[in-house]
Amino acid sequence: MRTYTEPIEPLLFSVSHVAKLIGFSRTATYELVKAGKIPSILVEGKLRVTRQDLDAWIAQASRSTSGASALYS
């Protein structure tokens, strides 16, 4: 008998994966991370973005009255 298990969602995303999730280029996403616009952590020398920080960044941008420009501010 097969049992259904829900997929495990990652807690940390690579910057490349974040770029795919938000529909930005990898370069633009790295620029946002390096500028501190999207919070990140360093794990074994690699930048990672937590799910919580990404969700918070998206929520903040969606609440902004300046639209897409809020993503870069």
N, C-alpha and C positions, 0 to 999 in steps of 0.2 A: 504494500500500500504506500502510495506517495503522500508525503505531507508537504504542505505549502509553507514556505518560510519567507518572510518579508525580507527584501534586500537590505543589507546594512548600508546606511548612508555614511559617507566619510565625515569626520569632524574637521579635517584640514584639507584644503585644496591647494594645488600648485597654482602659480600665477597663470600658466597656460590654460589650466582648466577653468579658472575664474574668467579669463578672456572669452572662452567659449560660452560660458554660462550667461555672461552679460552682453555678448555680441560685440565686443570690442576687439581690436587687433591685439596681438600679444605685446607689441611694442607700447601701445597706448596704455595697456593695463600695467605693464612694468613701470611706466612713467608715473602712473597714479599711485602705485605701491611705494616707489622710491620717494615720491613727494610727500608720503604720509597721508594721502587722501583716502586710500584704502588701507586700513591697519593690517599689519602682517607681523609674523614672528619668524625667527630663524631657527630651523630645525636641522641639525647636522650640516650646516652650511647652505641650506636651501631655504628660500623664502616660501612661507606657507601662509594662507589666509584662513582664519577660522570661519566656520559656517555662521556663527553668531555675528562676527564683525562684518561679513559680507551682507548678511540680512539687514543689519543696522545701517550700513552705508546705503543700501538700496532704499530702505525706508526713509532715511533722511533726504535722499535725492527726490523721492516721490512727494515728500511734503513741501519741498521748496517751491516757491512761486516763480522762480526763474527757469523752470523746466530743465532741459538737457544741460544747460550751462552749470547747473548745480552739481553735476557729476564731477566736474573738474574744479569746483571751488572748495 
